[in-house]
Amino acid sequence: MTVYKYFLKLAYRNKGILLIYTGIYLALTLLIGRSLNDENKEYSDVRISIGYMDHSKSDISKALIESLGSNYLVEIDLNYEEIQEQIFLGGYSMIIEIPENFKDRLINGEDELVNIYRDPHDEYSMNVENNISKFLMYMEAMNKAGEYNLDKLGKVMEREANVVNMSKDQSNLRVRAFFDSYFSVLAYALMGIFIALFGKIMLEFNSKEIIWRNHISAKSNTAFNLEIFLAYISMGIMILGIFVIGVIIYKGEYISQIPMMKYIVNAGAFSFSLLGLSFLISSFAKSSFGIDSMSNLISLGMAFISGVFVPPYLLSEGTLNMAKFFPAYYYVKGVYEPTFNILDIKYELIIQILFGVAYFIIGLYFAKIKRASEFEV
């Protein structure tokens, strides 16, 4: 395991990269964690304004609107660009659009029945979205039973309607918003650390001296690459572990209220994709300056187009479509998925892992070409 040990030695030598990015990230964490510092803060004066567009005008769509309450709902008529602008400017905390074929789609058991536009960091509108999901869940159960009793459903939903005030029982929404932000911004930290740290380590391994030593040694290229891969995995687990342990120490009392396992598994899949990406970049990078440039460009670029720093609803459709070609998009999507069940984000996890595998395969190809070129006279 000579290669493995030497890799870890080089990692320790470049520990400054890890310390710098960790410091930056912890500063961001302190900023987004302020919302949880005052446990006794009252929200009785907080009001939210929700706009809705009911294109269906059916009895079920009207029941849905009524179930959310009437003291903060406003009927509007906006296009997609105007919706984004209103939410960004704070005109509405949330906008609900009910399509014309809403009732038929509900009866047919289709998904995504209602279009919801909101700030993912807004805990109040998050509660409204939960109420909408409950209403649709109850309607689906009634549909399967072949019976629609809207009066009965209204009574069931009545206790869910009051979202104007945020009580202590609803404080988990603030907790969830904090952890969503924490693990979302974590993407930026991991991208910067992995690309810069592993890139500089691999510069040493890709030097002509190391390549010639490996060529004349008894160690095969397969064994060499395997030890490199194991070192990557070990360092990846250690780095991710620092941030997971950090948030547990910082806000450990809230762990029972959030899907911690989902966050960790999702971050693990994203870390694997970044390991592959950093390996690919290091296979053709020629200088430490090039590694630093790629680290800054990719970490900031992917963070902005994938919704890490800028909420996805503020990004154009073209930007989001471009983001789908990078693993950060699927990671952020998994972070904000309101579920405790890891299987609910299986698609996002698989895509991230496939990105990592593809990056490793392409990186091995370029590394092979680079090493072969060193022996050309």
ZAMARTOR-350943 format. One record per residue (C-alpha): chain; residue in three letters; x, y, z. Coordinates in steps of 0.001 Angstrom, whole numbers, plus 500000, padded with zeros to 6 digits. Layout:
<recs>
A, ALA, X, Y, Z
...
</recs>
This chain:
<recs>
A, MET, 500000, 500000, 500000
A, THR, 502915, 502330, 499249
A, VAL, 500901, 504474, 496849
A, TYR, 498008, 504734, 499315
A, LYS, 500287, 505881, 502166
A, TYR, 502121, 508382, 499951
A, PHE, 498775, 509828, 498836
A, LEU, 497726, 510408, 502461
A, LYS, 501126, 511974, 503177
A, LEU, 500627, 514437, 500324
A, ALA, 497104, 515152, 501559
A, TYR, 498481, 516137, 504959
A, ARG, 501051, 518349, 503267
A, ASN, 498217, 520206, 501507
A, LYS, 496026, 520486, 504596
A, GLY, 495945, 524273, 504208
A, ILE, 493402, 523916, 501390
A, LEU, 491072, 521988, 503661
A, LEU, 491467, 524515, 506479
A, ILE, 490759, 527522, 504219
A, TYR, 487594, 526098, 502678
A, THR, 486423, 524797, 506039
A, GLY, 486832, 528263, 507536
A, ILE, 484869, 529899, 504703
A, TYR, 482119, 527342, 504971
A, LEU, 481833, 527589, 508746
A, ALA, 481437, 531362, 508400
A, LEU, 478543, 530818, 505991
A, THR, 477078, 528272, 508379
A, LEU, 477093, 530774, 511239
A, LEU, 475155, 533203, 509056
A, ILE, 472438, 530760, 508043
A, GLY, 472272, 529386, 511591
A, ARG, 471176, 532645, 513179
A, SER, 467533, 531826, 512515
A, LEU, 467689, 529109, 515168
A, ASN, 469525, 531010, 517869
A, ASP, 466432, 532468, 519544
A, GLU, 464260, 529562, 520604
A, ASN, 461726, 531751, 522364
A, LYS, 461075, 534121, 519457
A, GLU, 457376, 534753, 518853
A, TYR, 455898, 534837, 515368
A, SER, 452355, 535932, 516201
A, ASP, 452674, 539087, 514071
A, VAL, 454060, 537327, 511006
A, ARG, 451703, 537313, 508053
A, ILE, 452086, 535731, 504672
A, SER, 450446, 536555, 501383
A, ILE, 449654, 533776, 498941
A, GLY, 448523, 534290, 495384
A, TYR, 446580, 531629, 493520
A, MET, 445404, 531065, 489958
A, ASP, 442503, 528628, 489655
A, HIS, 442217, 527709, 485976
A, SER, 440133, 524655, 486841
A, LYS, 437207, 526356, 488604
A, SER, 436045, 522904, 489718
A, ASP, 434475, 521969, 493024
A, ILE, 437681, 520211, 494071
A, SER, 439950, 523137, 493201
A, LYS, 437671, 525495, 495126
A, ALA, 437763, 523108, 498089
A, LEU, 441554, 523141, 497947
A, ILE, 441657, 526931, 498069
A, GLU, 439130, 527049, 500905
A, SER, 441122, 524487, 502888
A, LEU, 444080, 526865, 503008
A, GLY, 442061, 529660, 504576
A, SER, 440891, 532958, 503134
A, ASN, 442520, 535670, 505238
A, TYR, 445810, 535618, 503343
A, LEU, 444846, 534305, 499892
A, VAL, 444663, 536611, 496874
A, GLU, 443423, 535587, 493427
A, ILE, 445824, 536816, 490740
A, ASP, 446546, 536459, 487031
A, LEU, 450272, 536453, 486224
A, ASN, 452572, 534885, 483649
A, TYR, 455661, 532861, 484567
A, GLU, 458071, 535830, 484501
A, GLU, 455735, 537943, 486633
A, ILE, 455408, 535106, 489143
A, GLN, 459192, 534920, 489573
A, GLU, 459414, 538688, 489949
A, GLN, 456657, 538865, 492568
A, ILE, 458221, 536157, 494734
A, PHE, 461682, 537688, 494421
A, LEU, 460404, 541153, 495389
A, GLY, 458410, 539739, 498303
A, GLY, 455013, 540575, 496878
A, TYR, 453899, 537025, 497625
A, SER, 455398, 534367, 499847
A, MET, 453963, 531725, 497579
A, ILE, 451966, 531406, 494350
A, ILE, 449768, 528405, 493572
A, GLU, 448659, 527600, 490025
A, ILE, 445862, 525058, 489547
A, PRO, 445725, 523825, 485911
A, GLU, 442528, 523655, 483898
A, ASN, 442505, 519836, 483822
A, PHE, 443224, 519574, 487555
A, LYS, 440152, 517465, 488398
A, ASP, 440646, 515013, 485517
A, ARG, 444322, 514553, 486373
A, LEU, 443430, 513961, 490009
A, ILE, 440858, 511311, 489077
A, ASN, 443379, 509645, 486740
A, GLY, 445966, 509477, 489530
A, GLU, 448539, 511684, 487801
A, ASP, 451431, 513387, 489584
A, GLU, 452335, 517080, 489937
A, LEU, 448724, 518233, 490015
A, VAL, 449461, 521767, 491226
A, ASN, 452256, 524155, 490248
A, ILE, 453805, 525779, 493314
A, TYR, 456242, 528682, 493200
A, ARG, 457969, 529718, 496431
A, ASP, 461269, 530458, 498080
A, PRO, 462619, 527075, 499296
A, HIS, 464075, 528833, 502358
A, ASP, 460691, 530267, 503414
A, GLU, 459432, 528075, 506268
A, TYR, 455953, 529600, 506259
A, SER, 455188, 528790, 502640
A, MET, 456701, 525367, 503284
A, ASN, 453900, 524702, 505746
A, VAL, 451293, 525729, 503158
A, GLU, 452862, 523338, 500658
A, ASN, 452606, 520570, 503243
A, ASN, 448900, 521331, 503658
A, ILE, 448388, 521159, 499899
A, SER, 450130, 517779, 499826
A, LYS, 447853, 516546, 502619
A, PHE, 444754, 517739, 500771
A, LEU, 445817, 515945, 497582
A, MET, 446671, 512821, 499575
A, TYR, 443201, 512787, 501149
A, MET, 441594, 513365, 497744
A, GLU, 443576, 510475, 496283
A, ALA, 442307, 508207, 499076
A, MET, 438728, 509332, 498403
A, ASN, 439237, 508740, 494697
A, LYS, 440288, 505151, 495330
A, ALA, 437261, 504683, 497580
A, GLY, 435013, 506119, 494876
A, GLU, 433564, 508756, 497199
A, TYR, 434032, 512527, 497340
A, ASN, 432906, 514116, 500595
A, LEU, 434284, 517637, 500399
A, ASP, 432488, 518744, 503570
A, LYS, 434158, 515988, 505572
A, LEU, 437497, 516778, 503992
A, GLY, 437046, 520440, 504870
A, LYS, 436669, 519579, 508541
A, VAL, 439786, 517406, 508425
A, MET, 441791, 520206, 506840
A, GLU, 440407, 522929, 509097
A, ARG, 443006, 522357, 511778
A, GLU, 445752, 522619, 509141
A, ALA, 444581, 525939, 507714
A, ASN, 446014, 528391, 510229
A, VAL, 449553, 529008, 508991
A, VAL, 449587, 532709, 509726
A, ASN, 451133, 532185, 513154
A, MET, 454109, 529958, 513739
A, SER, 453787, 528087, 517018
A, LYS, 456352, 526027, 518853
A, ASP, 454880, 522919, 517267
A, GLN, 455854, 524349, 513885
A, SER, 459411, 525227, 514858
A, ASN, 460608, 522157, 512975
A, LEU, 460013, 524142, 509784
A, ARG, 462758, 526563, 510813
A, VAL, 464986, 523657, 511739
A, ARG, 464410, 522029, 508361
A, ALA, 465150, 525322, 506575
A, PHE, 468481, 525572, 508408
A, PHE, 469593, 522042, 507527
A, ASP, 468433, 522466, 503924
A, SER, 470605, 525577, 503664
A, TYR, 473522, 523921, 505454
A, PHE, 473684, 520908, 503177
A, SER, 472937, 522973, 500086
A, VAL, 475884, 525319, 500666
A, LEU, 477977, 522261, 501547
A, ALA, 478091, 521546, 497804
A, TYR, 480257, 524627, 497266
A, ALA, 482676, 523667, 500040
A, LEU, 483050, 520087, 498820
A, MET, 483607, 521141, 495211
A, GLY, 486315, 523604, 496180
A, ILE, 488098, 521232, 498555
A, PHE, 487972, 518104, 496407
A, ILE, 489118, 519698, 493153
A, ALA, 491900, 521786, 494719
A, LEU, 493165, 519177, 497193
A, PHE, 493034, 516065, 495029
A, GLY, 494175, 517983, 491965
A, LYS, 497388, 519111, 493637
A, ILE, 498051, 515674, 495066
A, MET, 497656, 514097, 491637
A, LEU, 500068, 516628, 490134
A, GLU, 502734, 514855, 492179
A, PHE, 501619, 511408, 491049
A, ASN, 501473, 512517, 487420
A, SER, 504995, 513937, 487481
A, LYS, 507518, 512343, 485155
A, GLU, 509596, 511054, 488090
A, ILE, 506684, 509183, 489717
A, ILE, 505528, 507795, 486375
A, TRP, 508995, 506406, 485647
A, ARG, 509296, 504932, 489157
A, ASN, 505978, 503172, 488758
A, HIS, 506984, 501950, 485308
A, ILE, 510123, 500191, 486527
A, SER, 508548, 498874, 489746
A, ALA, 506776, 495551, 490170
A, LYS, 503451, 497305, 490847
A, SER, 501032, 497083, 487927
A, ASN, 499009, 500036, 486657
A, THR, 495865, 498301, 487912
A, ALA, 497249, 498025, 491445
A, PHE, 498498, 501611, 491258
A, ASN, 495077, 502933, 490207
A, LEU, 493315, 500796, 492817
A, GLU, 495372, 502286, 495645
A, ILE, 494720, 505775, 494267
A, PHE, 490992, 505014, 494190
A, LEU, 491034, 503728, 497787
A, ALA, 492909, 506840, 498902
A, TYR, 490319, 509013, 497164
A, ILE, 487479, 507213, 498941
A, SER, 489216, 507391, 502325
A, MET, 489904, 511109, 502037
A, GLY, 486395, 511759, 500721
A, ILE, 484814, 510032, 503718
A, MET, 487074, 511914, 506112
A, ILE, 486321, 515337, 504590
A, LEU, 482579, 514732, 504440
A, GLY, 482716, 513399, 507995
A, ILE, 484205, 516680, 509234
A, PHE, 481184, 518642, 508031
A, VAL, 478631, 516073, 509187
A, ILE, 480164, 515872, 512654
A, GLY, 480409, 519665, 512675
A, VAL, 476679, 520191, 512136
A, ILE, 475853, 517499, 514696
A, ILE, 477965, 519315, 517290
A, TYR, 476529, 522696, 516289
A, LYS, 472832, 521771, 516074
A, GLY, 472715, 518200, 517340
A, GLU, 469603, 518782, 519453
A, TYR, 467536, 519075, 516265
A, ILE, 468687, 515863, 514572
A, SER, 465479, 513998, 515444
A, GLN, 463425, 516598, 513556
A, ILE, 465194, 516308, 510193
A, PRO, 466000, 513505, 507696
A, MET, 469684, 513344, 508650
A, MET, 470283, 510012, 506925
A, LYS, 468890, 511397, 503666
A, TYR, 471237, 514374, 503889
A, ILE, 474272, 512162, 504573
A, VAL, 473546, 509612, 501836
A, ASN, 472867, 512386, 499327
A, ALA, 476098, 514160, 500305
A, GLY, 477948, 510848, 500014
A, ALA, 476705, 510302, 496459
A, PHE, 477650, 513869, 495556
A, SER, 481100, 513415, 497107
A, PHE, 481640, 510329, 494950
A, SER, 480780, 512303, 491819
A, LEU, 483223, 515022, 492899
A, LEU, 485972, 512460, 493480
A, GLY, 485525, 511345, 489893
A, LEU, 485450, 514937, 488645
A, SER, 488621, 515874, 490525
A, PHE, 490346, 512753, 489158
A, LEU, 489318, 513721, 485623
A, ILE, 490586, 517282, 486013
A, SER, 493894, 516124, 487485
A, SER, 494446, 513773, 484540
A, PHE, 495081, 516688, 482176
A, ALA, 495971, 519582, 484526
A, LYS, 499597, 520668, 484246
A, SER, 500119, 523197, 487032
A, SER, 499018, 524158, 490511
A, PHE, 497724, 527459, 489126
A, GLY, 495547, 525560, 486660
A, ILE, 494138, 523426, 489470
A, ASP, 493280, 526487, 491573
A, SER, 491634, 528180, 488598
A, MET, 489532, 525119, 487793
A, SER, 488588, 524743, 491453
A, ASN, 487295, 528316, 491716
A, LEU, 485605, 528299, 488315
A, ILE, 483809, 524987, 488754
A, SER, 482821, 525398, 492407
A, LEU, 481396, 528891, 491927
A, GLY, 479928, 528199, 488496
A, MET, 478164, 524991, 489456
A, ALA, 476996, 526532, 492734
A, PHE, 475283, 529451, 491007
A, ILE, 473608, 527554, 488162
A, SER, 472508, 524625, 490349
A, GLY, 470678, 526585, 493045
A, VAL, 473282, 526495, 495820
A, PHE, 473610, 530275, 496177
A, VAL, 470719, 531465, 494021
A, PRO, 467293, 529874, 494688
A, PRO, 466284, 527662, 491718
A, TYR, 463045, 529586, 491155
A, LEU, 465104, 532689, 490259
A, LEU, 467058, 530835, 487580
A, SER, 465913, 530748, 483986
A, GLU, 464736, 527535, 482391
A, GLY, 467799, 527547, 480150
A, THR, 470121, 527813, 483146
A, LEU, 468403, 524936, 484933
A, ASN, 468560, 522802, 481785
A, MET, 472292, 523485, 481583
A, ALA, 472684, 522630, 485277
A, LYS, 471241, 519168, 484620
A, PHE, 474538, 518252, 482946
A, PHE, 476300, 518530, 486311
A, PRO, 475854, 516476, 489512
A, ALA, 475340, 519533, 491737
A, TYR, 471859, 520040, 490259
A, TYR, 470720, 516591, 491387
A, TYR, 472386, 516995, 494773
A, VAL, 470562, 520267, 495512
A, LYS, 467319, 518763, 494263
A, GLY, 467781, 515879, 496697
A, VAL, 468533, 518250, 499573
A, TYR, 465278, 520164, 499163
A, GLU, 463117, 517097, 498566
A, PRO, 460689, 517146, 501548
A, THR, 461007, 513505, 502555
A, PHE, 462500, 511261, 505232
A, ASN, 462596, 508292, 502860
A, ILE, 465905, 507890, 501038
A, LEU, 464175, 505939, 498263
A, ASP, 462271, 509095, 497320
A, ILE, 465529, 510556, 496005
A, LYS, 466868, 507343, 494460
A, TYR, 466848, 508893, 490987
A, GLU, 469022, 511807, 492136
A, LEU, 471397, 509429, 493958
A, ILE, 471800, 507147, 490949
A, ILE, 472476, 510068, 488606
A, GLN, 475187, 511441, 490906
A, ILE, 476886, 508051, 491186
A, LEU, 476763, 507594, 487408
A, PHE, 478419, 510988, 486996
A, GLY, 481215, 509815, 489292
A, VAL, 481706, 506538, 487413
A, ALA, 481784, 508359, 484073
A, TYR, 484313, 510894, 485353
A, PHE, 486587, 508143, 486687
A, ILE, 486469, 506185, 483414
A, ILE, 487240, 509254, 481301
A, GLY, 489951, 510279, 483757
A, LEU, 491623, 506859, 483533
A, TYR, 491647, 507170, 479749
A, PHE, 493358, 510575, 479802
A, ALA, 495757, 509448, 482547
A, LYS, 496772, 506448, 480428
A, ILE, 497466, 508689, 477444
A, LYS, 499430, 511128, 479594
A, ARG, 501595, 508392, 481103
A, ALA, 502213, 506814, 477720
A, SER, 503392, 510151, 476327
A, GLU, 506096, 510337, 479008
A, PHE, 507815, 507297, 477483
A, GLU, 507886, 508698, 473959
A, VAL, 511324, 509681, 472840
</recs>
